[in-house]
Amino acid sequence: MPFALFDRDKQIDQAFPTESEAWEHALVCGLVLDVPIADEAPGEALPTGYHMKQVSGEDLFDAAPEWKLPKQIS
């Protein structure tokens, strides 16, 4: 199953075949500034509400190109 970045319940980026590809795309596009690592407490590297999760085929879509990080983050 593919992975996509979410802000709470809203998918904010397109889905990718692997979680690492999804994180890489989110970084390159400026959707996130850092990627969480295994030894960090959850939520330390991402704005509140952001998370990566698996999506089903029905959930795939192209993200809105105008979407940007909230001003308090960027």
The 8 nearest C-alpha neighbors of each residue, nearest first, counted from 0:
[[1, 53, 55, 54, 16, 2, 56, 17],
 [0, 2, 16, 15, 53, 54, 14, 17],
 [1, 3, 53, 14, 18, 15, 52, 54],
 [4, 2, 14, 51, 52, 21, 13, 12],
 [3, 5, 51, 12, 50, 11, 10, 52],
 [6, 4, 10, 50, 11, 9, 49, 7],
 [7, 5, 49, 9, 48, 8, 10, 11],
 [6, 8, 48, 9, 5, 49, 50, 10],
 [9, 7, 6, 5, 10, 48, 49, 11],
 [10, 8, 6, 5, 7, 11, 4, 12],
 [9, 11, 5, 12, 4, 6, 8, 3],
 [12, 10, 5, 62, 4, 9, 6, 13],
 [13, 11, 62, 4, 10, 3, 14, 61],
 [12, 14, 61, 62, 3, 60, 15, 59],
 [13, 15, 3, 2, 1, 59, 12, 21],
 [14, 16, 1, 21, 2, 17, 20, 3],
 [15, 17, 1, 2, 0, 14, 18, 20],
 [18, 16, 20, 19, 15, 1, 2, 21],
 [17, 19, 21, 2, 20, 22, 16, 15],
 [18, 20, 22, 21, 17, 23, 24, 15],
 [21, 19, 23, 17, 18, 22, 15, 24],
 [20, 22, 18, 15, 24, 19, 23, 3],
 [23, 21, 25, 19, 24, 20, 26, 18],
 [24, 22, 20, 26, 25, 21, 19, 27],
 [23, 25, 27, 21, 26, 22, 28, 20],
 [24, 26, 30, 22, 28, 23, 27, 31],
 [27, 25, 29, 23, 31, 24, 28, 30],
 [26, 28, 24, 29, 25, 23, 30, 31],
 [27, 29, 25, 26, 30, 24, 31, 23],
 [30, 28, 26, 31, 27, 25, 32, 68],
 [29, 31, 25, 28, 68, 26, 67, 32],
 [32, 30, 26, 29, 33, 25, 45, 68],
 [33, 31, 26, 29, 30, 34, 45, 73],
 [34, 32, 31, 44, 35, 26, 45, 22],
 [33, 35, 44, 36, 22, 32, 45, 31],
 [36, 34, 44, 33, 39, 37, 45, 43],
 [37, 35, 38, 39, 34, 44, 40, 41],
 [36, 38, 39, 35, 40, 41, 34, 44],
 [39, 37, 36, 40, 35, 41, 43, 44],
 [40, 38, 37, 36, 41, 43, 35, 44],
 [39, 41, 43, 42, 38, 37, 44, 35],
 [42, 40, 43, 39, 35, 44, 45, 37],
 [41, 43, 45, 44, 40, 47, 46, 35],
 [42, 44, 41, 45, 40, 39, 35, 46],
 [45, 43, 35, 42, 33, 34, 46, 41],
 [46, 44, 42, 43, 49, 47, 33, 31],
 [45, 47, 49, 48, 42, 44, 72, 43],
 [48, 46, 49, 45, 42, 6, 7, 43],
 [47, 49, 7, 6, 46, 50, 5, 45],
 [50, 48, 6, 5, 47, 46, 7, 45],
 [51, 49, 5, 4, 52, 48, 6, 7],
 [52, 50, 4, 3, 5, 2, 53, 49],
 [53, 51, 2, 3, 54, 50, 4, 5],
 [52, 54, 2, 1, 0, 3, 55, 51],
 [55, 53, 2, 1, 58, 52, 0, 56],
 [54, 56, 58, 57, 0, 53, 59, 1],
 [55, 57, 58, 59, 54, 0, 1, 60],
 [56, 58, 55, 59, 54, 60, 1, 0],
 [57, 59, 55, 56, 54, 60, 14, 10],
 [60, 58, 56, 57, 14, 13, 55, 54],
 [61, 59, 13, 62, 58, 14, 12, 57],
 [60, 62, 13, 63, 12, 59, 14, 64],
 [63, 61, 12, 13, 11, 64, 60, 10],
 [62, 64, 65, 66, 61, 11, 12, 13],
 [65, 63, 66, 62, 61, 67, 12, 11],
 [64, 66, 63, 67, 62, 68, 11, 30],
 [65, 67, 64, 63, 68, 11, 62, 30],
 [68, 66, 30, 65, 69, 29, 64, 73],
 [67, 69, 30, 73, 72, 70, 66, 31],
 [70, 68, 72, 71, 73, 67, 46, 66],
 [71, 69, 73, 72, 68, 67, 46, 66],
 [70, 72, 69, 73, 68, 46, 67, 47],
 [71, 73, 70, 69, 68, 46, 32, 31],
 [72, 70, 68, 71, 69, 32, 67, 29]]
